[in-house]
Amino acid sequence: MAWQDLFPGVAEAEWRDWRWQHRNALRTAGDLARLVRLTDAERRGLELAEDRFRVAVTPYYMSLVDPTHPFCPVRMQAIPVAAEGDLAPGDLRDPIGEEPHRPARVIVHKYGDRALFLAVDRCSVYCRHCTRRRITFEEGEGFDRAAVDEGLAYVRAHPEVRDVIVSGGDPLVLSDARLGAILSGLRAIPHVQILRVATRVPVTCPMRVTPEVAALLRSFAPLFVVTHFNHPKELTADAREACERLVDAGVPVENQSVLLRRVNSSARALVALNEGLLTARVRPYYLHQGDLAEGTAHLRTPVEAGLAILEAMRGRTSGLAIPHLAVDLPGGGGKVTLQPSWHEGRVEGGHRFRNWRGESFVYPDPPESDVSCPYDEVWFGSPQA
């Protein structure tokens, strides 16, 4: 259904205004019931949400929801269900162990050369699979200017940090001026080589990607935008335009999906999504196994399912459309990547592999096995420790 039918009386200029989208986000059962035939599970989920997690859906993202089908992939990501109130074995408030590596309010520093900068605790849409719901539901002072200054001071004091991921929440809910101030502060630090901005607004509020914000992001190059499409239903004309506006401005865009049970847990869905992303010049990067966030077990898939999906994608689509399957280990163990094993073992004089058709091939050993690089000491200096 067209948005004009769902939101009568709203002018085109209002609909295209990202601030209007945020101000008019749907947050309650009453708001949502005007547009969707809520199930009993959804009504119970919305009751639970009042005390446990935020709910907000932009009118734009809501216009993508199938109002009658409870397994609509957009609907399942936007509207809570009763299962969010259940705790499964292994569920954690801090599922990827960020808090022990949080030396400042806005900083997570788990990896030596990379740091996460939490710019804000708000989002356009609160995803039902959110890893940081403990942060987006926090009350109190949040991430104010003093916290931002503290974070900038931390990065300045740690010269090993060469790559900063600006995330949250969603940093693009901030004004251009506020976002620009954070990025400017980071870009002024000499040892920060790469900036990344993690945002879902191309998916949930694409009108936020204005020509002005695209130019702003380009001015801090090298800067990458990392976005979060999960299903081809989200890849609308508006979403494509937002991504292409960034790319046309000189801002590379990568996508990280989360593998969600009964949302995108099929090779057919992920092939369609990633092929569509490539046509919009967005590079599929990661496919994340669901993190162990409290209340998200109903959306998680077995690890075997992700491996089977990757294997089914191989040979069905190009390698460009096949992301890395990643598991962010609980307790702060960091990301590891998985892939189907095509290696069947060593044989006399080589190794045996199977291809995506199940056919077997032997790759022979080379005649020489010395893989040292004599020029390394010239180029890099002293031998590697």
N, C-alpha and C positions, 0 to 999 in steps of 0.2 A: 504494500500500500504506500502511496506517495506521502511524503511528510506533510504536505498541505492538507491531506485528509485527516491525518492524525492530530495535527496542531492547527486547527482552523483559526483564522484571524491573525496568525503570525506573519509578519511581512518578510519578504525575501531578505531584506537587509538585516533584519533581526536574526533570521535563521543562519545567515552567513557570518554573524558576529560571534566569535568564540566566547566573549564575555557573557553574552546572552545565553549561550549554551550552558556555561557553568552556573550562572544564576538560576537557571530554570531546570537544573538536573532533578530527576525524579528520585525521591528518597524514601517514600513511605508506601505501605500497602495500598493506601487510598490513591496515591499518585499512579502507581503501576496498574491497579485494577481498572482504571479508566481505559487502558490500552491493551491489557492482556487478561485473558481468562485464567486467573491464578489457580494453581492446584493447591490442595490442602498442604502438601509438603512445602510449597513456596510461601504460603501464608504463615506456616509455623516457622520457617526460616526467617522471615521478616520480623516476626515477634522476637526471636532469639537475637536478631541483629541489634536490637535496641541497646542491649547490654554488652555485646561482645565484639562487634565489628561494624565498620561504616558501610553504608549503602549509598550509592549515587550513580545515576545513569544519565548521561547527556541525552537530550531529545534526539540528537542525530543518531547515536548508537541505539537508542530505543527504537528508532524507525526501521532498523534492520531486523528486529525481533519478529519471529513468527508468533502471532498472538494466540494460536490454537495448538501448536505442537510443543509439548513440554521438553522435547529433545532438540529443539532448535539450538544450534551451537552458540549463537550469540546470547540467547536467553540463558543458557546454562552457565555462561561466564558472568552474567550481569545480575541475576536474581538469585538470592540465597535460597537454599532448601533446608529442610529439617536436619539432614545429615550433617550440616555444619556444626550442629551442637554435639555431635558424637566425637569422642576421643578414641583413636585406634592405637594399638600397640606401636610404640616408636614415635608417636606424634610429639612435637616439640614446639614450645613457644618461640624459640630461636633456632629454626630448623637447620641452618647451615653454620651455626656457631660464630655469629658475627660479634656478639657482645664482648667476649674476652679479647677481641681485637679492635676494640672501639676506644682508642686513647683520647678522643675528643668527641663531643656530642655529635658532630656531623661527619666524623671520619671512621671508616672501617679499613684497617690495614692488615690484611691477612697474608698478602704476597709481598715479597721484598720490594719489587720495582713498581708495584701498582697500588693505588689507594682508591677507595670509594668515597666520594664526597656527597653526603646526603643533603641536598639543597632545600628540601621541603618535605612535609609529611602529608601532603594532599595529592589527590589524583582527579582526573576528569571522570573516570569510572573506576570503582573499586572491584577489581577482579576477584572472583570467588576462589581462585587458586593462589592468592597473593602470599608470597613468602614473608613479606614484612608487615603483615597485618598488626603485629605488636607495635610497630612504629606509627602506622597510619591511624591507629585507634588511641594512641597516647594522648593524654590530656596534659595540660601544663604549658610551659613556655614554648615548646616546640622548637623550631629551628629559626630563631630570630637573628638579627644582624650581628649580635654579639657572638652567637654560635658560629656564624659564617666567618667572622674575623678570627675566631679561635681555630677554625679549620684551616684557614689560609696560613696562619702562623705555624700550624703543625707541618703542613706541606713544605713551607719555606725552610723549616728546621731539619728536614729529612731529605738530603740530596740524593738518596737512592731511589726516590720516587720519580719515575720518568713518565708515567702514564696515569692519568686521573680520570675516573669514570664518574661523571656528575649524574646522580640519580636521586632516589627518594623513596616514596612518593614520585611524582612526575615533575621534573624541573620546568617543563613547558606550561605548567599552570601559573608560573610566575609571570610578571610583566616583563616586557623587553628590557626595561631599565634594570630591574632586579636581576634577571638572568645575565644581562650583559656585565653587571658589576661583579658577579661571581666568576664568570669566565675571564673577565679582564684581570681579576686578581690572580687567577691561576696562570694565565698566559704570561704574566709579568714575572713569574718565578723561573729563573734561567734553566734549572734542571728538568722542568716539566716539558717533555717533548711532544706528547700526544694527549689530546683531550677527546673524551667520548661523552656523548649526552645520551642517556638511556631514557626513552620516552615512548609512551603509547598513544600520544595524541594523533599521529597520522591515522590510527585505527579508530579511536573513540571520539575525536573532535578535530577532524582534518582541517577545519577552517582556522584553527590556531596557527597553521603553517602559512603565515602571510609572507608576501615578498619581503617585508621588513625583517621578519625573524629569520628567514633563509639567508638574507644578506648579513645579518648579525652573526649567525653561526659561521658563515664563510669567512668573516673577518678574523676569526680565531684559528684558522687553519695552521697546522694539520688537525682537523677535528672531524670525528666520525659520529654520525647519528646511528644509534642502535635502537630499532623499534621492535614491535611485538605483535605480529599477526599470527593468529592461531588457526584460522579457517578461511577458505576461499570466499565464503559469504561476506567476510569483512573487507575484501579487496574491491571496494566500490569505485566508481568513477571519481568521487571526491577523494578517497584515500589514495588512489593512483596519482591524482593531481598533486596532492600534498607531497608524496614521495618524489615525484618528478621535479617539483619545484625546488626541492632541496638539491637533487642531483644536478639540475640545470644551473644552480647557483654555485656548484663546485663542492658540495658537501656529500661525501660518500655515505650511503645508507646500507646498513646490514640488518638482518632480521633474526631474532631469537624467538622460536616457538616453544611452548610447553606442551608436552604430550599429555593430553587430557582424555580420560576414559569416556568413551561414547560421545566425545566432541570432535576430536580429530584423530582418533586411534585407528586409522586405516591408511594403507598405502595410497588408496585412491584419493583421499582427502588431502594428504600431504603432498602428493605429486601435483595435484591441481593447484594447491596453494603456492608451492615453490616455483612451479613453472610460471604462474601468474606474477609472482614477485619479480622474477627475472625479466619479464616483459616490461615491468615498471622500473627496471634497472636497480632493483634491490637485491642484494646478495643474501641468499639463505646461509646462515652461519651456524647457529646451534639449534638442536632439538633437545630440550631439557626434560629429563625424567623429573616427575613432580617432586618438589621438596616436601619434607615431612612436617609441614606447617599444620598446626592444630586445626581440626575441622575440615581438612581437605582430602582425607583418605578416600572418600567416595569418588574423587576425580583422578586418583592415581592409577597407573597401569603397572602390571608386573614388568620387571626389567626384560623378561623374555619377549614381551609384546613389542617393545621398542626395537629390539634386535631383529625380530621377524619382519617388522615394517621396513626397516632399512634394507634387509635382504630382498624384500619384494620390490623395493624402489629401484634397486640396482638392475640395470638392463631394461627397465621400463622408462627411465628418463635419464637425462644427461647427468654427469657427475656434478655439474654446477648446481643442480637442483637438489642434491642430496646433502643435508647438513650433517654436522658432527653430533652424534648422540652423546649427551653429557649427563653425568650424575654429580651433583654437588654434595659431597659426602657430609653426613651429619657430624656435629661436633667441631666444625671448622676444618675438616680434612681437605677441603678444596675440591676443585673439579677434576674428574677423570673422564676420559672419553672411551666409548665402547664401539665396536663394530663387529659384524658377523665374521667368523673365522673362515677365510678362504684357503688357509694353509692347512694341508692335510698331513704334513710331516716330512721328514727328511728321507730321501731315498739315495741309493748309490749314485754319487756324482752330482747330486742336486736336491731339489725340493719339489714335492708334489702339491699342486693347487687344484681347486675346482673353480669353475666360473659360475656365473649367475644361472646358467642353464643346468648346472650339475655335472658338466663334462669335466674330465680330469686331464691335467697337463703337467709335464715335468719341466721345470726351469733349471737348466744345468748350472753348476758352479763355474765361475770364471777361472781362467788359468792362474791368475794371481790373486792373492788375498790381502796384500798390504794396503790398508786404506788410510795411512797417515798422509798428511798434507804438508810437504816440506816448506811451502811458502808461508804457512801460518805464522812462523816466528818472525818473518820479515814484515808481514802486514800488521800483525797484532802485537808484536814485541815478544816479551818473555813467554816461555811455555805455559800453557794453561795449568792452573793449580788443580 
